[in-house]
Amino acid sequence: APPPVRGGRRREGEGARPPREHAEPPSWEPARVRSELRAAARDLSSCGLKLAASWASEQLVGLAPAPPAARSPAPHAADEEGGDDRYGDALCRAVALLDLCEYDRAARCLDPGLVGGGHGGHGWTRPDPVGAVRRHPPPRGIFVWAFASYLAGEKRKEEEIVEFGDPSEQSSAVNPNLDR
C-alpha cells in the first residue's frame, strides 16, 4: 500500500472522482433575473443584511430595461404604487441606500428634479404612449425621496455644528434641504 499523503492531497489516479458531465448553464432570462434580484433585495433587507441588499438592488438597477412587449402583465408592488418596473427598481435601490445611511445617494436615486432620475436614468420620468414624457412619481417614492433629502440635510447640519468652535455659530447651522 502506498504511504499516506500529507496535506490530504490525492495522487493521480488514487480514488479520484470520475469527471462530471457539465450541464448546460441556465439560459439568461432578464425577466427571471430581475424578479430574483427584487426578491433577493427584499429578503436580504428584511434579514438585516444591508450590504448584500444594496448589492442586489444595485445589480437590479444596472440591468437594461425590458422592452415593453417583454414585461409581464401580472401586477406586482411597483404597479400598485403607480409606476412601472423601473420605479420599483429605483425605489428598491433608494431604500437599500437609506438602510446604509447613504442619504444623499438615496435621494439622488429618486430626485424628481433630474430628468430620468439620478441613478442611471431610472427616476420618475416615463414616456407616454404617444412619446411625450410625463412625471408620475409613486407616493412611496415621493416619501422616500423627501425623507432621504431631510436626513441628508440633518447629517450635513450636524457636521457643520461639529466644525464650528463658537457656540453662537453652532446655532446658525440649518438643514440646507428644508428650503426646497
Salt bridges, closest charged atoms under 4 A:
GLU29 OE1 - ARG32 NE 3.85
GLU36 OE2 - ARG32 NH1 3.20
GLU58 OE1 - ARG93 NH2 3.93
GLU81 OE2 - ARG140 NH1 3.72
ASP85 OD1 - ARG38 NH2 3.87
ASP85 OD1 - HIS76 NE2 2.76
ASP89 OD2 - ARG34 NH1 3.22
ASP89 OD1 - ARG38 NE 2.96
ASP89 OD2 - ARG86 NH1 3.39
GLU102 OE1 - ARG105 NH1 2.54
ASP104 OD1 - ARG156 NH2 2.81
ASP128 OD1 - ARG134 NE 2.34
GLU154 OE1 - LYS157 NZ 3.40
